């Protein structure tokens, strides 16, 4: 793959195990399917998940699209940018639940996103959100594992 989708600190931890690193790389790349969900939508979600973790967005996966600074600033505050398309607003509504209250995610926003964008997009979004959250957590924990 041309550019790694594994954030640097986590990639460093996986470097001694190339088969695990390569498999994880392929798995993550499949989760970030920009044919099913626009890259900008996934990028907004990645940045919101990072903000909810109080993390640098780079800790939660690869940058998938460039966003205007007004959007990145709002997302860094944990807020949805104003004036987004309905699908993006729904995606961010779903993303807000993932880090700390995924068991409380109601069906309504997921079904609304599916109705708006289709089954493939809904599955892709949920997989990408889970991976943004997991990669962010792993990257935040990686420095604590030094010497362990």
N, C-alpha and C positions, 0 to 999 in steps of 0.2 A: 504494500500500500504506500502511496506517495507520502502522505502525512499521517503521523500517528494520531489516533483519536484518544489515546490514553494520556492523561495529564502527566507532566514531567516527574513529579515526586513519586507517583504510583508506578510509572514506567520504570524508574530506577529500582524500585523494590522487585519488580517482575523480571528485570533484565537477567538475573542468574538462572531463570527458568524459561528459556526461549519458547518451548512448546506451549506453556501456559500463557505467556505474553502474547504469542501469535494467535492462539485460539481466542483469547479475550479481545484482542484487537479486531478480529473478524466478527465476533459476536457484537461488540459495540458498534462497529460500522453498520451492521445489519439493523440495529435498533434505531440508528439515526437516518432513517429512510426518507430523504428529502423528495422522493418521487411521490410519496403518500401524503406527507405533511410539508408545507413550504418551509424552507430553511429559516426564514425570518420568524415564523411561528415557533419553531423549535428553539431558536436562539432566545426569543423572549422568555420562553419557559425555563431554559437553562439559567438565564440570569436571575429570574425570580427564585428558583430553587436555591441558587447561590446566596441570594440576599436573605432568604429564610434561614440558611445555615450560618449567616454572618461570615460568609466566605468570599474569597475572590472568585469571580466567575470562571477563571481558568482552572479552579479546583473541581469544577463540576462537568468536565468534558470539554470537547473542542468547540471553538467558536464556529458557528455554522453559517452566520451571515453578519453583515455590517448593519448596525441600527443607528438611527439618528441619536445624537447625544441627549435630546430631550427624553427619548424612550429609555436609554440606558440609565439616565439619572433617576427616573421614576422607578424603574425596576430595582435599582440599587437600594432604594428606600422601601422596597417591598410593596410598591404600588403598581397598579396597572396603568400604562400610559393612556392618555385621553384619546378618544376617537379611533380606536382600533376596529378592524372588521369584526363582525360577530364571531366568526370561527376563532379568531385570536383571543377575543375576550373570554370565550368559553374555555379555550385551552388554558388560559391563565387562571380561571376559576378552578379548574381541575388541579392544576399544578400547585396551587396554594395549599391543598390538603396533603400532598405527598410526603413532605419531610416529617411532619409531626402528628398528623391525624388522618393517615390514609384509610384507616378503618371507618372513619366517619364520612368518607366521600359519598355524597348522595348520588343516586342513580341519575337524577334529572340533568345535571350538566354533562355527564358522559353520554346520555342518550341524545341530548340536544346537539352535542358535538358530532355524534354519529349521524344523526339526521341531516345535519348541515354538510358534513364532509365525507360520509361513507364509512363502511365497516373497516376497510383497510387503514384509513386514516385514524380511526378511533383506537385500533389495536396498536398502530405505530406510535401514536401519542402516548398511550399508557406505558408501553415498553420504554420509550425514550425518557419519560418522566422518572420511571423507576431506575433507569440507568444513570440519569443525571444525579439523582439522590444517592445512589449507591457509590458512584465514582467520587462524588463530593465527600461522602463519609470516609471512604477508603483513603482518599488523598489527605484529608484532615488528620487522620489517625496515623498515616505513614511516618511522620517525623517522630512520633512517640515510640515507634517500634525500633528506632536506631539502637543497636546494641542488644536488642532482645533476642 
